Amino acid sequence: MSRLTFEPARPIDTDSMPWIPTGPGKSFRPLRFAADGWSELMRLEPGSAVAVHRHTGEVHAFNLAGTREIVGTGERVGPGNYVYEPAGTIDGWAAIGDEPCVVHIKVTGTIEYLGENGQVIESVNADTQRAAYLAWCREHAVHPAAQLLS
């Protein structure tokens, strides 16, 4: 009979993590960086928006707090709601209401932000998000969390 081997769960105390700004009214708490994508908590202040973008891989998003409205469809996603976006999805969304919108997001591939004519004006992936996190850590003399980077 083989013996079971247990691995550490490596919990992250997200409440003690700072929100790292990524744009006006937008910030994140990184949870995990991997070769094919990343996980994060994204926070949008009321009235702030995520610009129109295309996903090259799938995205799983679970709303923890606040409400967001999907650009173009007007769908509203509130606390406890889950959204799956297959590769190729083009969307954007805005935080509506009086409280910040906090979403747990698992992204694979790249997010391509699109201009008015559909041209790619910026790309974000696991490498750029990791670099933003490490730059913020250097700037604020914070030791990067090892469990995020391994």
C-alpha positions in Angstrom: 0.0 0.0 0.0 1.4 3.4 -1.0 1.6 6.2 1.4 -0.2 9.5 0.8 2.0 12.6 0.6 0.4 15.9 1.3 1.6 19.1 -0.2 1.3 22.5 1.5 -1.7 24.6 0.4 0.4 27.9 0.5 -2.5 30.2 1.5 -2.2 33.9 0.7 -3.6 36.4 3.1 -5.1 38.7 0.4 -6.6 41.1 3.0 -3.1 42.1 4.0 -2.0 42.7 0.4 -1.9 46.2 -1.0 -4.0 47.1 -4.0 -1.5 47.9 -6.8 -2.7 50.6 -9.1 -2.9 49.8 -12.8 -4.8 52.8 -14.1 -7.4 55.4 -13.1 -9.7 53.8 -10.6 -8.3 50.3 -11.3 -6.0 48.2 -9.2 -5.1 44.5 -8.6 -3.8 42.0 -6.1 -1.9 39.3 -7.9 -2.6 35.8 -6.8 -0.5 33.6 -9.2 1.6 34.0 -12.3 2.0 31.0 -14.6 3.4 30.4 -18.0 0.0 30.4 -19.6 -1.7 33.1 -17.6 -2.4 34.6 -14.2 -4.9 35.0 -11.4 -5.7 38.2 -9.7 -8.2 40.1 -7.7 -9.2 43.2 -9.7 -10.7 46.2 -8.1 -12.6 49.0 -10.0 -13.8 52.1 -8.2 -17.3 53.2 -8.9 -17.6 54.8 -12.3 -14.2 53.3 -13.5 -14.1 51.0 -16.5 -12.0 48.3 -18.2 -11.5 49.4 -21.8 -12.7 47.3 -24.7 -10.4 44.3 -25.2 -10.1 40.9 -26.8 -9.1 37.7 -25.0 -6.7 35.3 -26.8 -7.4 32.6 -24.2 -10.3 31.9 -21.9 -11.2 33.9 -18.8 -13.0 32.9 -15.6 -14.4 35.8 -13.5 -16.2 35.6 -10.2 -17.7 38.8 -8.7 -16.9 39.1 -5.0 -18.3 42.6 -4.4 -19.9 45.4 -6.3 -21.6 45.3 -9.6 -20.3 45.7 -13.1 -22.0 46.3 -16.4 -20.8 44.7 -19.6 -20.3 47.2 -22.4 -22.4 46.6 -25.4 -24.8 44.1 -23.9 -25.8 46.0 -20.7 -25.6 42.7 -18.7 -25.1 43.3 -15.0 -22.8 41.1 -13.0 -23.2 41.3 -9.2 -21.7 39.6 -6.1 -21.7 35.8 -6.4 -22.1 35.9 -10.2 -19.7 34.0 -12.5 -18.7 34.9 -16.1 -16.9 32.6 -18.5 -15.3 34.3 -21.6 -14.0 31.9 -24.3 -11.0 32.8 -26.4 -11.8 35.5 -28.9 -14.3 37.3 -26.7 -14.4 41.1 -27.1 -15.8 43.0 -24.2 -15.3 45.8 -21.8 -17.1 46.7 -18.5 -17.6 49.4 -15.9 -18.2 49.4 -12.2 -21.6 50.7 -11.4 -23.2 51.6 -8.1 -21.7 53.1 -5.0 -19.2 50.5 -4.0 -16.0 49.2 -5.6 -16.3 46.1 -7.8 -13.9 43.3 -6.9 -13.6 40.4 -9.2 -11.5 37.2 -9.0 -10.1 36.7 -12.5 -8.2 33.7 -14.0 -6.8 34.6 -17.4 -5.1 32.4 -20.0 -3.3 33.9 -22.9 -3.2 37.6 -23.7 -5.6 40.5 -23.3 -5.4 42.9 -26.3 -6.9 46.3 -25.6 -8.5 47.7 -28.8 -8.7 51.2 -30.3 -11.7 52.7 -32.0 -10.9 50.9 -35.3 -10.3 47.5 -33.6 -6.5 47.8 -33.7 -4.5 46.5 -30.8 -3.2 49.4 -28.8 -1.9 47.5 -25.8 -1.3 43.9 -24.8 -1.3 42.4 -21.3 -0.2 38.9 -20.3 1.3 37.0 -17.4 4.7 38.4 -18.1 3.6 42.1 -18.2 1.4 41.6 -15.1 4.3 39.9 -13.2 6.7 42.8 -14.3 4.2 45.4 -13.1 4.0 43.6 -9.7 7.8 43.3 -9.4 8.2 47.0 -10.4 5.7 48.1 -7.8 7.5 45.9 -5.1 10.9 47.6 -6.0 9.4 51.1 -6.0 7.8 50.5 -2.5 10.6 48.4 -1.0 8.3 45.4 -0.6 9.6 41.9 -0.8 7.7 40.0 -3.6 5.6 37.1 -2.3 7.5 33.9 -3.4 4.3 31.8 -3.7 3.0 34.2 -6.4 6.1 33.7 -8.6 6.8 30.0 -8.4 
